[in-house]
Each structure stands twice: as C-alpha cells, then as structure tokens.
Amino acid sequence: MNIHFIKHWLKNPAAVGAIAPSSPYLARAMAQPADQFDTIIELGAGTGVITDALIERNPSARLIAFELDPALAGKLAARHPGIEVVAGRFHECAQILDSLPERALIVSALPFRSLPKEVIRPTTVILARFLMQNVARSLVQFTYQPRTPFDVPTSLTWRWRRVIWRNTPPAGVWELRQG
Ligand SMILES: C[S@@+](CC[C@H](N)C(=O)[O-])C[C@H]1O[C@@H](n2cnc3c(N)ncnc32)[C@H](O)[C@@H]1O
C-alpha cells in the first residue's frame, strides 16, 4: 500500500475515511463521465489514483483537484504540472467555483460518513448550490455504505450507478444532478 496514504491515515483517519486508496477499477468508474466535460473538479484527491484516471479519460480537460493534506497536494502538483491543485479544506477555498463555466463535473472522494458535521454542512451547501445553478452540472461520488452519500435539496436527485466489487471495501458509485 502507498506509504503516503498510510502516513496521512495515521495523522487523520476521519478525513481519509478509507482503509485503502481506491482501486484502479473504482478510479476508472469514477472517471467514466469525464470525457463529456471540459471542466472537472476533483474533491479529496489524496494520492491521486482517481486524478490519474481522470487525466487518462480526458487529458485535455481543465482539472482542478482539492486535497486537504498539504504534503499529498504538493506531491500531486509535482506529478501533474498540467492540473490545478488546491491544498486545504474544500469549503474554505471553493471561490474558484464561481468562475467556472456552466457545464462542469465534480468527482468527489470526500468521506462524508466520517467527516465532522462542521465540515459536511458547508461542503454540501456549496456543492448543492453549484449543481442547482445549471442543469448541465453533475457530481459523481463513491461510498462504502448502501445509502445516498449525503442529504440534498429536493431539486437534486441521487442516482445509483453501479457497485465496484474489486475495491477494498466494495464501493457504490452515485451520481447527483438536477431533476
Ligand atoms: C477516501 S480518501 C480518497 C483519496 C483518493 N481520492 C482515493 O480515491 O484513493 C479522502 C481524501 O479526501 C481528503 N479530504 C478530506 N476532507 C477534505 C476536505 N474538506 N477538503 C479536501 N480534501 C479533503 C483526505 O485528505 C483524503 O485524501
């Protein structure tokens, strides 16, 4: 297992919210819609397994990756100089969303079931507002539990897409958008 993942998990298990990085199968499933979007926002990039899949799926898209841990964020930026990496809590540095085009994809690996309430609330408010601004926006999220990842206003709908068994533990992939 990746040593950077282990170090980060030891420092902050609730922020990591996983016992292992996503498998390549889960990463590819999360990246599947990426070729339909020119602007992609990744949340909780970690060691970059989903980042790699996003770049492979759509190398010409603008990719903005948020990661809480500054060491992991620095490594990701060094490995992928062509993407924008933002280090810190997403909800505290999300201003960049205001300048993004109408059509955009959010790919989230944030562990909503283990993050503290004071992080979940502002994060989900920002995400819901972003999606409600335009019908051409979509969010993809994985979760290890058999229920929707977080509560949303009634104008947004969660759709279950698939389960990835070849992941530890198996993960469900969900999509959130208007309608
Ligand atoms: C479940 S891990 C996913 C890592 C990687 N994307 C993967 O799939 O293996 C969650 C990641 O989200 C990051 N994270 C947690 N809270 C965050 C926040 N509020 N803003 C940005 N990143 C956050 C953690 O540091 C961790 O790297």
The ligand as an ORCA input file, in Angstrom:
! r2SCAN-3c Opt
* xyz 0 1
  C     -11.248      8.426      0.888
  S      -9.755      9.405      0.678
  C      -9.714      9.349     -1.118
  C      -8.336      9.504     -1.688
  C      -8.235      9.187     -3.193
  N      -9.036     10.078     -3.997
  C      -8.689      7.771     -3.441
  O      -9.766      7.607     -4.029
  O      -7.960      6.853     -3.036
  C     -10.373     11.039      1.044
  C      -9.420     12.174      0.780
  O     -10.131     13.397      0.999
  C      -9.277     14.320      1.646
  N     -10.135     15.283      2.341
  C     -10.850     15.075      3.472
  N     -11.553     16.168      3.787
  C     -11.296     17.093      2.832
  C     -11.747     18.428      2.606
  N     -12.624     19.028      3.440
  N     -11.288     19.083      1.514
  C     -10.404     18.484      0.665
  N      -9.946     17.218      0.827
  C     -10.389     16.527      1.896
  C      -8.439     13.461      2.553
  O      -7.251     14.135      2.933
  C      -8.212     12.213      1.698
  O      -7.029     12.326      0.952
*
